[in-house]
């Protein structure tokens, strides 16, 4: 009897244990279920939907080359999958593990109604498996990474099966176009189309391009003006490439690559935090943040909008926020600066920023997003740094962001390097906003808020 492969954010054919396993058992029915109900407010945001559309189209094309195809269905997974099993006579569903709390619940619910076989492969080590000597999960990255490194290399990469056996006849599939995952009016996705090639081929092209410059990674990864990082984050998020594939392609190439693999390790670390604290995306881990005097009301909302639109008057922040809007991605150093600015300079609840990133990032990832926002805010299990307030202007200078600012904030393009990070009021072009708040005043306000929250 046929075997169903339930695909989620593991949209690849190679090193995909669920497909490999199913292909060895009988005719395979690969299915993607668009389920907005189970994740509820955590349903995918706009940029992720854009990516998903193209990634599903690419996966279907790759499956067709193997004599298979992708079946699309909509609804709650725990209803759709058992119904599909009944319709096709399938007795087993194979899938990769996912660790977002809603997916773990869905796996339980599906497993009650059909035989669900879950496989590993979206993390270097299965989340939860790396523990301290006493068997406790790690809360801090550095010891976690040390312990994880001892378990490397990850298992050998499995190639895609030569053929994926097809059932005698195919069941009905919904049409991808009917899912309306792409923006209609206004079509804001032009910048995304220019910047990305979703799908497994696009992922491997990125990996290859990165291999050629990986030796400069350690030295340049913090410089937003250089394209020194891998741009693999959306591909890893959607599982178009596995971290084991990345590891095996890169490992052993020297110190710079070790630094890079350590970053890939952050992705594993973040998922380990979520396994321990499933609500992490909506709940601060430290107590003072339960009663933090975040700004609310009309002025705060106007400031939030200015931040979202890249009109804060701080060039590095504005460049980052505009890069995000245009391409669905932002350089990591600038994500830290922009996030810190929202939380500390504007005193706006980190969850508002997390939500904006969730909607606009093509790599929006529940674990990585929440862990990095809480780290920046100082509210996380791994950080207590609210009082360390990043100075956006000196960060911009230190990390040599002039060319980056010129690219994303064209109003400032004519300013010399010495002025572009912090244009004097007289030097500001008329169409560039003045600062929402002065740095020193913001610092004092933030420290006072922290004192109040602590008491
Ligand atoms: P590279 O530097 O080439 O790193 C390789 C891979 O390692 C990345 O593709 C990513 O999978 C992983 N990685 C690198 N840094 C981190 C990190 N700090 N945390 C977790 N994984 C990491 N990353 C996401 O994938 N999704 C998010 O939703 C996300 N939200 C973030 C929010 C904030 C406020 C901050 C400060 C960072 C966030 N990051 C997120 C982490 C990081 O910025 C991106 O992973 C990175 O910029 C992606 O670019 P790259 O693929 O070129 O990274």
Boltz pocket constraint, residues with backbone or C-beta under 6 A from the ligand:
constraints:
  - pocket:
      binder: B
      contacts: [[A, 221], [A, 228], [A, 229], [A, 230], [A, 231], [A, 232], [A, 233], [A, 234], [A, 236], [A, 237], [A, 260], [A, 263], [A, 264], [A, 265], [A, 266], [A, 267], [A, 270], [A, 330], [A, 331], [A, 332], [A, 333], [A, 335], [A, 336], [A, 339], [A, 357], [A, 361], [A, 363], [A, 364], [A, 365], [A, 366], [A, 368], [A, 369], [A, 370], [A, 372], [A, 373], [A, 376]]
      max_distance: 6.0
